[in-house]
């Protein structure tokens, strides 16, 4: 795939996620704290779940974009394992096909403060900066261990793709949560 097109698409998706998160700030705190049924997550818990991923991956990505191996290559070849992880997460036509339990380190706390949405937005702005700096970074040679197992490392390009797909997945969940709470959802790409 074309590296510039990949980075541009990632930037657009992250920008869209920022816009969707900013829209969440207009909802009543009570709505954002409400879970549609026992055992399900509120919108704020979903955002906190995303924050657990961002707090792991964004600093690692930032480190690579500042000091990682450089490349002038114009193409990017995804890895087989990276494609597998992306396909696991990606919604299909706005629908989450496969459901997974969150790993222990990514289980969100019960959150009642909407400040976590601003934390999410800030991490996405940082991610945008990293994507901008990735134009001359080698997206294949630079690798990051996945959060659930340091033994598994993904190419930087696949980490970007996975992180964005994971966020899209949870914006579908946010949208569905708000629908179940009878709030007019607008938080899906």
VEXVEX-281503 format. One record per residue (C-alpha): residue number from 1; x, y, z; residue in one letter; chain. Coordinates in nm, 2 decimals. Layout:
! residues N
<pos NUM; c1 X; c2 Y; c3 Z; code A; unit A>;
...
END
This chain:
! residues 189
<pos 1; c1 0.00; c2 0.00; c3 0.00; code X; unit A>;
<pos 2; c1 0.11; c2 0.36; c3 -0.05; code X; unit A>;
<pos 3; c1 0.27; c2 0.49; c3 0.27; code X; unit A>;
<pos 4; c1 0.15; c2 0.85; c3 0.22; code X; unit A>;
<pos 5; c1 -0.21; c2 0.73; c3 0.16; code X; unit A>;
<pos 6; c1 -0.20; c2 0.51; c3 0.47; code X; unit A>;
<pos 7; c1 -0.07; c2 0.80; c3 0.69; code X; unit A>;
<pos 8; c1 -0.33; c2 1.04; c3 0.54; code X; unit A>;
<pos 9; c1 -0.61; c2 0.79; c3 0.60; code X; unit A>;
<pos 10; c1 -0.49; c2 0.73; c3 0.96; code X; unit A>;
<pos 11; c1 -0.47; c2 1.11; c3 1.02; code X; unit A>;
<pos 12; c1 -0.83; c2 1.15; c3 0.89; code X; unit A>;
<pos 13; c1 -0.96; c2 0.87; c3 1.11; code X; unit A>;
<pos 14; c1 -0.79; c2 1.01; c3 1.42; code X; unit A>;
<pos 15; c1 -0.92; c2 1.36; c3 1.34; code X; unit A>;
<pos 16; c1 -1.27; c2 1.21; c3 1.31; code X; unit A>;
<pos 17; c1 -1.23; c2 1.04; c3 1.64; code X; unit A>;
<pos 18; c1 -1.13; c2 1.37; c3 1.80; code X; unit A>;
<pos 19; c1 -1.44; c2 1.53; c3 1.66; code X; unit A>;
<pos 20; c1 -1.66; c2 1.25; c3 1.78; code X; unit A>;
<pos 21; c1 -1.51; c2 1.27; c3 2.13; code X; unit A>;
<pos 22; c1 -1.56; c2 1.65; c3 2.14; code X; unit A>;
<pos 23; c1 -1.93; c2 1.59; c3 2.06; code X; unit A>;
<pos 24; c1 -1.95; c2 1.35; c3 2.36; code X; unit A>;
<pos 25; c1 -1.86; c2 1.65; c3 2.58; code X; unit A>;
<pos 26; c1 -2.20; c2 1.80; c3 2.49; code X; unit A>;
<pos 27; c1 -2.39; c2 1.51; c3 2.65; code X; unit A>;
<pos 28; c1 -2.51; c2 1.52; c3 3.01; code X; unit A>;
<pos 29; c1 -2.27; c2 1.36; c3 3.26; code X; unit A>;
<pos 30; c1 -2.56; c2 1.14; c3 3.38; code X; unit A>;
<pos 31; c1 -2.60; c2 1.00; c3 3.03; code X; unit A>;
<pos 32; c1 -2.23; c2 0.94; c3 2.99; code X; unit A>;
<pos 33; c1 -2.22; c2 0.75; c3 3.33; code X; unit A>;
<pos 34; c1 -2.52; c2 0.54; c3 3.26; code X; unit A>;
<pos 35; c1 -2.48; c2 0.18; c3 3.15; code X; unit A>;
<pos 36; c1 -2.77; c2 0.04; c3 2.94; code X; unit A>;
<pos 37; c1 -2.79; c2 -0.29; c3 3.13; code X; unit A>;
<pos 38; c1 -2.60; c2 -0.46; c3 3.41; code X; unit A>;
<pos 39; c1 -2.26; c2 -0.58; c3 3.31; code X; unit A>;
<pos 40; c1 -2.23; c2 -0.33; c3 3.02; code X; unit A>;
<pos 41; c1 -2.00; c2 -0.03; c3 3.01; code X; unit A>;
<pos 42; c1 -2.11; c2 0.33; c3 3.03; code X; unit A>;
<pos 43; c1 -1.97; c2 0.57; c3 2.76; code X; unit A>;
<pos 44; c1 -1.71; c2 0.70; c3 3.01; code X; unit A>;
<pos 45; c1 -1.59; c2 0.35; c3 3.08; code X; unit A>;
<pos 46; c1 -1.56; c2 0.28; c3 2.71; code X; unit A>;
<pos 47; c1 -1.35; c2 0.60; c3 2.68; code X; unit A>;
<pos 48; c1 -1.14; c2 0.50; c3 2.98; code X; unit A>;
<pos 49; c1 -1.08; c2 0.17; c3 2.81; code X; unit A>;
<pos 50; c1 -0.95; c2 0.35; c3 2.50; code X; unit A>;
<pos 51; c1 -0.73; c2 0.56; c3 2.73; code X; unit A>;
<pos 52; c1 -0.56; c2 0.25; c3 2.87; code X; unit A>;
<pos 53; c1 -0.46; c2 0.16; c3 2.51; code X; unit A>;
<pos 54; c1 -0.35; c2 0.51; c3 2.44; code X; unit A>;
<pos 55; c1 -0.14; c2 0.54; c3 2.75; code X; unit A>;
<pos 56; c1 0.05; c2 0.23; c3 2.65; code X; unit A>;
<pos 57; c1 0.09; c2 0.28; c3 2.28; code X; unit A>;
<pos 58; c1 0.12; c2 0.66; c3 2.22; code X; unit A>;
<pos 59; c1 0.44; c2 0.70; c3 2.43; code X; unit A>;
<pos 60; c1 0.60; c2 0.41; c3 2.25; code X; unit A>;
<pos 61; c1 0.49; c2 0.54; c3 1.91; code X; unit A>;
<pos 62; c1 0.62; c2 0.89; c3 2.00; code X; unit A>;
<pos 63; c1 0.96; c2 0.75; c3 2.10; code X; unit A>;
<pos 64; c1 0.99; c2 0.58; c3 1.76; code X; unit A>;
<pos 65; c1 0.88; c2 0.88; c3 1.57; code X; unit A>;
<pos 66; c1 1.15; c2 1.08; c3 1.75; code X; unit A>;
<pos 67; c1 1.44; c2 0.83; c3 1.74; code X; unit A>;
<pos 68; c1 1.34; c2 0.53; c3 1.53; code X; unit A>;
<pos 69; c1 1.49; c2 0.40; c3 1.21; code X; unit A>;
<pos 70; c1 1.43; c2 0.62; c3 0.91; code X; unit A>;
<pos 71; c1 1.31; c2 0.52; c3 0.56; code X; unit A>;
<pos 72; c1 1.23; c2 0.70; c3 0.24; code X; unit A>;
<pos 73; c1 1.02; c2 0.41; c3 0.12; code X; unit A>;
<pos 74; c1 0.69; c2 0.52; c3 -0.05; code X; unit A>;
<pos 75; c1 0.52; c2 0.19; c3 0.02; code X; unit A>;
<pos 76; c1 0.41; c2 0.00; c3 0.33; code X; unit A>;
<pos 77; c1 0.36; c2 -0.38; c3 0.35; code X; unit A>;
<pos 78; c1 0.15; c2 -0.48; c3 0.65; code X; unit A>;
<pos 79; c1 0.26; c2 -0.79; c3 0.84; code X; unit A>;
<pos 80; c1 0.05; c2 -1.10; c3 0.86; code X; unit A>;
<pos 81; c1 0.01; c2 -1.08; c3 1.23; code X; unit A>;
<pos 82; c1 -0.07; c2 -0.71; c3 1.21; code X; unit A>;
<pos 83; c1 -0.34; c2 -0.77; c3 0.95; code X; unit A>;
<pos 84; c1 -0.49; c2 -1.04; c3 1.18; code X; unit A>;
<pos 85; c1 -0.51; c2 -0.80; c3 1.48; code X; unit A>;
<pos 86; c1 -0.66; c2 -0.52; c3 1.26; code X; unit A>;
<pos 87; c1 -0.92; c2 -0.76; c3 1.12; code X; unit A>;
<pos 88; c1 -1.01; c2 -0.87; c3 1.47; code X; unit A>;
<pos 89; c1 -1.09; c2 -0.52; c3 1.57; code X; unit A>;
<pos 90; c1 -1.22; c2 -0.35; c3 1.26; code X; unit A>;
<pos 91; c1 -1.60; c2 -0.29; c3 1.24; code X; unit A>;
<pos 92; c1 -1.75; c2 -0.41; c3 0.92; code X; unit A>;
<pos 93; c1 -2.00; c2 -0.16; c3 0.77; code X; unit A>;
<pos 94; c1 -2.04; c2 0.01; c3 1.11; code X; unit A>;
<pos 95; c1 -2.10; c2 -0.32; c3 1.29; code X; unit A>;
<pos 96; c1 -1.88; c2 -0.50; c3 1.54; code X; unit A>;
<pos 97; c1 -1.87; c2 -0.86; c3 1.42; code X; unit A>;
<pos 98; c1 -1.66; c2 -1.03; c3 1.68; code X; unit A>;
<pos 99; c1 -1.68; c2 -0.96; c3 2.05; code X; unit A>;
<pos 100; c1 -1.39; c2 -1.00; c3 2.29; code X; unit A>;
<pos 101; c1 -1.34; c2 -0.96; c3 2.66; code X; unit A>;
<pos 102; c1 -1.09; c2 -0.69; c3 2.75; code X; unit A>;
<pos 103; c1 -0.77; c2 -0.81; c3 2.89; code X; unit A>;
<pos 104; c1 -0.71; c2 -0.74; c3 3.26; code X; unit A>;
<pos 105; c1 -0.48; c2 -0.44; c3 3.21; code X; unit A>;
<pos 106; c1 -0.74; c2 -0.28; c3 2.98; code X; unit A>;
<pos 107; c1 -1.04; c2 -0.32; c3 3.20; code X; unit A>;
<pos 108; c1 -1.17; c2 0.03; c3 3.27; code X; unit A>;
<pos 109; c1 -1.23; c2 0.16; c3 3.62; code X; unit A>;
<pos 110; c1 -1.58; c2 0.30; c3 3.70; code X; unit A>;
<pos 111; c1 -1.53; c2 0.66; c3 3.59; code X; unit A>;
<pos 112; c1 -1.77; c2 0.94; c3 3.66; code X; unit A>;
<pos 113; c1 -1.56; c2 1.24; c3 3.55; code X; unit A>;
<pos 114; c1 -1.59; c2 1.37; c3 3.19; code X; unit A>;
<pos 115; c1 -1.23; c2 1.49; c3 3.21; code X; unit A>;
<pos 116; c1 -1.13; c2 1.15; c3 3.08; code X; unit A>;
<pos 117; c1 -1.28; c2 1.25; c3 2.74; code X; unit A>;
<pos 118; c1 -1.04; c2 1.54; c3 2.74; code X; unit A>;
<pos 119; c1 -0.76; c2 1.30; c3 2.82; code X; unit A>;
<pos 120; c1 -0.86; c2 1.09; c3 2.52; code X; unit A>;
<pos 121; c1 -0.87; c2 1.40; c3 2.30; code X; unit A>;
<pos 122; c1 -0.52; c2 1.50; c3 2.41; code X; unit A>;
<pos 123; c1 -0.38; c2 1.15; c3 2.34; code X; unit A>;
<pos 124; c1 -0.54; c2 1.16; c3 1.99; code X; unit A>;
<pos 125; c1 -0.38; c2 1.50; c3 1.92; code X; unit A>;
<pos 126; c1 -0.05; c2 1.35; c3 2.03; code X; unit A>;
<pos 127; c1 -0.11; c2 1.05; c3 1.79; code X; unit A>;
<pos 128; c1 -0.18; c2 1.30; c3 1.51; code X; unit A>;
<pos 129; c1 0.16; c2 1.46; c3 1.57; code X; unit A>;
<pos 130; c1 0.32; c2 1.11; c3 1.57; code X; unit A>;
<pos 131; c1 0.16; c2 1.03; c3 1.24; code X; unit A>;
<pos 132; c1 0.29; c2 1.36; c3 1.09; code X; unit A>;
<pos 133; c1 0.64; c2 1.27; c3 1.20; code X; unit A>;
<pos 134; c1 0.61; c2 0.92; c3 1.05; code X; unit A>;
<pos 135; c1 0.65; c2 1.03; c3 0.69; code X; unit A>;
<pos 136; c1 1.03; c2 0.95; c3 0.71; code X; unit A>;
<pos 137; c1 1.00; c2 0.67; c3 0.96; code X; unit A>;
<pos 138; c1 1.04; c2 0.31; c3 0.87; code X; unit A>;
<pos 139; c1 0.69; c2 0.16; c3 0.94; code X; unit A>;
<pos 140; c1 0.82; c2 -0.19; c3 0.90; code X; unit A>;
<pos 141; c1 1.15; c2 -0.21; c3 1.08; code X; unit A>;
<pos 142; c1 1.03; c2 -0.01; c3 1.38; code X; unit A>;
<pos 143; c1 0.83; c2 -0.25; c3 1.60; code X; unit A>;
<pos 144; c1 0.63; c2 -0.22; c3 1.92; code X; unit A>;
<pos 145; c1 0.54; c2 -0.50; c3 2.16; code X; unit A>;
<pos 146; c1 0.16; c2 -0.55; c3 2.20; code X; unit A>;
<pos 147; c1 0.02; c2 -0.45; c3 2.53; code X; unit A>;
<pos 148; c1 -0.10; c2 -0.79; c3 2.62; code X; unit A>;
<pos 149; c1 0.23; c2 -0.97; c3 2.55; code X; unit A>;
<pos 150; c1 0.57; c2 -0.82; c3 2.52; code X; unit A>;
<pos 151; c1 0.68; c2 -1.12; c3 2.33; code X; unit A>;
<pos 152; c1 0.46; c2 -1.02; c3 2.03; code X; unit A>;
<pos 153; c1 0.58; c2 -0.72; c3 1.83; code X; unit A>;
<pos 154; c1 0.40; c2 -0.55; c3 1.55; code X; unit A>;
<pos 155; c1 0.53; c2 -0.32; c3 1.28; code X; unit A>;
<pos 156; c1 0.47; c2 0.05; c3 1.36; code X; unit A>;
<pos 157; c1 0.23; c2 0.08; c3 1.06; code X; unit A>;
<pos 158; c1 0.03; c2 -0.22; c3 1.20; code X; unit A>;
<pos 159; c1 0.02; c2 -0.06; c3 1.55; code X; unit A>;
<pos 160; c1 -0.12; c2 0.25; c3 1.40; code X; unit A>;
<pos 161; c1 -0.38; c2 0.05; c3 1.20; code X; unit A>;
<pos 162; c1 -0.47; c2 -0.16; c3 1.50; code X; unit A>;
<pos 163; c1 -0.51; c2 0.14; c3 1.74; code X; unit A>;
<pos 164; c1 -0.73; c2 0.32; c3 1.50; code X; unit A>;
<pos 165; c1 -0.94; c2 0.01; c3 1.42; code X; unit A>;
<pos 166; c1 -0.98; c2 -0.05; c3 1.80; code X; unit A>;
<pos 167; c1 -1.10; c2 0.31; c3 1.85; code X; unit A>;
<pos 168; c1 -1.35; c2 0.28; c3 1.56; code X; unit A>;
<pos 169; c1 -1.48; c2 -0.04; c3 1.72; code X; unit A>;
<pos 170; c1 -1.55; c2 0.14; c3 2.04; code X; unit A>;
<pos 171; c1 -1.71; c2 0.44; c3 1.88; code X; unit A>;
<pos 172; c1 -1.96; c2 0.18; c3 1.74; code X; unit A>;
<pos 173; c1 -2.01; c2 0.06; c3 2.10; code X; unit A>;
<pos 174; c1 -2.05; c2 0.42; c3 2.22; code X; unit A>;
<pos 175; c1 -2.31; c2 0.48; c3 1.95; code X; unit A>;
<pos 176; c1 -2.50; c2 0.15; c3 2.04; code X; unit A>;
<pos 177; c1 -2.48; c2 0.24; c3 2.41; code X; unit A>;
<pos 178; c1 -2.64; c2 0.58; c3 2.35; code X; unit A>;
<pos 179; c1 -2.91; c2 0.42; c3 2.13; code X; unit A>;
<pos 180; c1 -2.99; c2 0.18; c3 2.41; code X; unit A>;
<pos 181; c1 -3.02; c2 0.48; c3 2.64; code X; unit A>;
<pos 182; c1 -3.25; c2 0.65; c3 2.39; code X; unit A>;
<pos 183; c1 -3.01; c2 0.93; c3 2.32; code X; unit A>;
<pos 184; c1 -2.97; c2 1.03; c3 1.95; code X; unit A>;
<pos 185; c1 -2.63; c2 0.89; c3 1.87; code X; unit A>;
<pos 186; c1 -2.39; c2 1.07; c3 1.64; code X; unit A>;
<pos 187; c1 -2.06; c2 0.91; c3 1.74; code X; unit A>;
<pos 188; c1 -1.98; c2 0.67; c3 1.46; code X; unit A>;
<pos 189; c1 -1.77; c2 0.72; c3 1.15; code X; unit A>;
END
